[in-house]
């Protein structure tokens, strides 16, 4: 939970700067993705006593889906942005940034409600 909240706090700081300057949106979305992954792990640990381990994020989505399909959809939304935000030469749009924040916030709220 602590890691997810650290990423969320960093997201909020960078997002405020993005709104003013219009840069760093890729970094901001990447922070949301990492926060979402951390919160998904919290949800799985609290409800299943385990979380997905490994590089295949599809396993994390599938595991989370067994306990919370809505949260799994939000995690899948974030993970779908990972290549664009972290590795592509194209930048994320403001609309994607808003979508990432919504998904991260849902996962955060869910994780907080069960811990």
Secondary structure, DSSP 8 states (H G I E B T S, - for coil): -HHHHHHHHHHHHHHHHHHHH---HHHHHHHHHHHHHHHHHHHHHHHHS----SS-HHHHHHHHHTT-HHHHHHHHHHHHTHHHHHT-SS---HHHHHHHHHHHHHHHHHHHHH-
